Amino acid sequence: MATIADIETFTRFLTKTNTTSLTAANLLILENKYYEEITGKIISETAGKDGGWGDLNYTAFPTFTISMTNGTREYDLSAISTTPLVILGVEVRDQDGNWHPLDRITLADIHKEEIGEADYLETNGRPIQFLIRDSQLALYPAPDNGVSVTLTNGLKIFYLRTADIFTSTQVTTGTKQPGFPSPWHYLLSWGPAHDFAVINGLPNANLFKREYDKGLKEMLDFISRRDQDDRPIMSNKPINYI
């Protein structure tokens, strides 16, 4: 496993640079660029699998709770502190404090009912469906004034988030590690080294790119098989005789 200090040392070794020719600020930009790219590819690889994947540096589940407002249908997802890449599900809390999952729908589902979106489930109550458009989440119906729902912290959103990227303070401390499998931590050296080599016309840019691509493929292959002990179990299926 490699710390951010190890990664930066190896990057400067590959590029034959120092803190003057490759500044700390520029290197941090390149590292976080690849950190987010790698995280996005891992999430894409694991999409739809039980539990999904998350950066190991996070210490809490990616769950966000929002307070609702009487009669307000739309809520801004940009209020979530770490940008959600995938919405896994939404729950609403009723007036007794019990949580209920909502069904996800699309605008096409509403239009199939031959009714306008503004008139769909227009009577306020306990939401039973939700729709995502851009960075907005819409509830159907809109919540009522605490009769059917608990408005305060009554909307819970489950999601997948991007990388817990490095900060300049963490670079100075030097101990933080990337939140993906440790055998491939040095992808955060090969990627930035490639960009630096391209920008400066160095002859080894293609070598750095090959090493990055090879390591990324190995890691994604590993991650795609990480739950191989979870095998489906065959069981007898009943036959209905009519």
N, C-alpha and C positions, 0 to 999 in steps of 0.2 A: 504494500500500500504506500501511497505517496501523499505527502502534505503539499500545500500550496507552495511552500518554500522549496521543496524538492522539485516540483513541477517547473517553477520559474528558473531554478538552477539548470535543469536539463534543457529547457528552451534556449537559454543563453549559450549553453554548451553547443547545441545543434547549430545555432545561427552565428556562433563566434561573436557574440555581442556582450555589452555590459550595460549598466544602468544609464549610461549616457547615450549609447547608440540605439538602445531599445529601452525607453523610459518605463518606469513602473506604471504610469497612467496608461500608456499605449498597450503594454503587455496585459494589463487588467482588462482592457476592452476586448482584446483578442481572446483571452481565456474565457470570459463570460459569453462571448459570441459562440464559442464552441461548446461551452457548458450547456447553454440553452438549446443548441442544435442537437446535441447528443440526447438530452432529456426528451426533446420532442420526438426523436426517432424511437426512443425506448417506449414512450407512451403510445406511439403509433403501433409499435410491434405488439404491445400487450393489450391494446384496446379490445374490449369485449370479454376479457378474461376475468375470472373472479378476483375481486380486490384491486385489480389494476396494479400500477407501479407508482411509487413515490420516492422522491429524493430522501436518502437516509439521514440527511441532516435535520429534517423537520422532526419536531418532538410531539406534535399533535396531529390528529386526523384532519384532513382537509374538509372541514365542515364549518359552514358559516351560518350564523343566526341573525335574522333581520326582524325588526319590529314592523308590524303592518299598520296601516292607517284605514280608518273606516271609509269604505267606498272607493278606495284607491286600488286600481287594477294592476298598474305597471310599477316595477321596482328595478332599480339600476344595479346591474351586476358589477359595475366598476367600483362599487363600494367595498367589494371583497379585497382584502389587503394583498393577497397573492393572486395574480390574474388566473382565473379558471380557464383551463384549456378544454375540459370536457365536463359537462354537467351529468352526474350519475343519477341523480334523483332529487326530489323535493318532497318535504313533509310539512304539514300544517298542524298546529296544536289547537284542539277544540277548547271550549269554555271550561271543561273539567280537567284540562291539563294532559289529555291523551293525544298522542301523535298519530296522524293519518297520512299515508303516502298518496301523492297526486299522480294522476295519469298524464303522460306527456302527449300533446296533440300538436298539429300543425295548422297553419292558416287554411290549407286545403281541406283539412277535416271539418273546419268550421263552415267553409263554403259548400261542402257537400250537403249541409243541412239547409242550403238555400236561404241563408240568413247572413246579414252583415256582421262583421266582427264586433262592432260596438253594441249590437243588440243580442249577442250570444250570451246566454245565461246572465241576463242583465240585472236580475234581482239579487242584491247583496246577501251573502250567507257564508257557509263554510266552503272554501274553495275545494274543488274536486279534480280540477285539471290545470295544467300550466302549459305555456307556450314560450319558446325562446326566439327572440328576433334581435339580431345584432347583440348589443350588450344589455338588452331589456328582458325581464321575465314578467309575463302577464299571467294573472290568476283568473280562473273562471269557476264560479262567480267571484266578484271582488268581495273581500271580507266585510262582514257587518261590524257594528259597533259593540263587539264583545259579547253579543248574544249567542252566537254559534262558535266563535273563535276566541282565543286569547291573543290580543293584539300585540302586547309587549313580548318581544323575542319569540313570536309565534310562528315564524317561517324559517325552516331549516333547509339549507342547500348542501348537497353532497357533491363534491367535484374532484377533478384531478388538476394539479397545478404545475407550473413550470419549475425550473431549477431554483434551489436556494443559492443564488449566485454569490460570488466572492465580493467582499467590500475591501476598500483600501486599508481599513483597520485590520481586517483578518489577514491581509497580505503582510502587513507589518508584524503581526503576531506570528504568522507562519505555520500554525499547527492545524488549521482546518483542512479536511480532506474532501474530495469530490464525493457526491452522494450516490454514485453508481459503482458497480462491482470493481474492487481494487485492482485486479489484474490489468485493467485498462485505464487506470488513472492517467497514464502518460499520453493518452489521446489529447489531453489538454496541453501537451508540449508539441506533439507532431502537427496539430492543426495550426496553432499560432506560428510555428516555425515555417510552415508552408506559406502562410499569408505574408510573413515578413520577407521570405525569399522571393516571392512573386513581385512584391512592391519594389524590392531593391535589385531585381534582375539577377538573382543568384542562380547558379547552374543546378543546385540540388533541390529546387522547388518540387520537381516531379517525384523525387525520392521521398520527400516528406509527405507528399500527397498519397503515395502508394502505401506508406506505413500507416498513415491515418485511416485510409479506406480499409486496409486489411484488418487493423485492430477493431474498427467499428463493426465490420461484418462478423468477426469472431465474437464480439460481445453480444450483438443482437442474436446470433445463433444460440449462444449460451442462454440468454434470457428467454428466448422462445421455448427452451426445453427445461426451464427451471422447475416447473411443476409436473415433471414427467412421472412422479410417484402418484399423482392424482389421476388414476385410470378409471374409466367408466366400468361399472359393474353390470354384467348381464343378469337379467332377471326374466322370469316367465311373464308373458303378457296375456291377460285374460282374453278369451274369445267370446264375443256376444253372439248368441244364437237367436235368430228371430223366427 
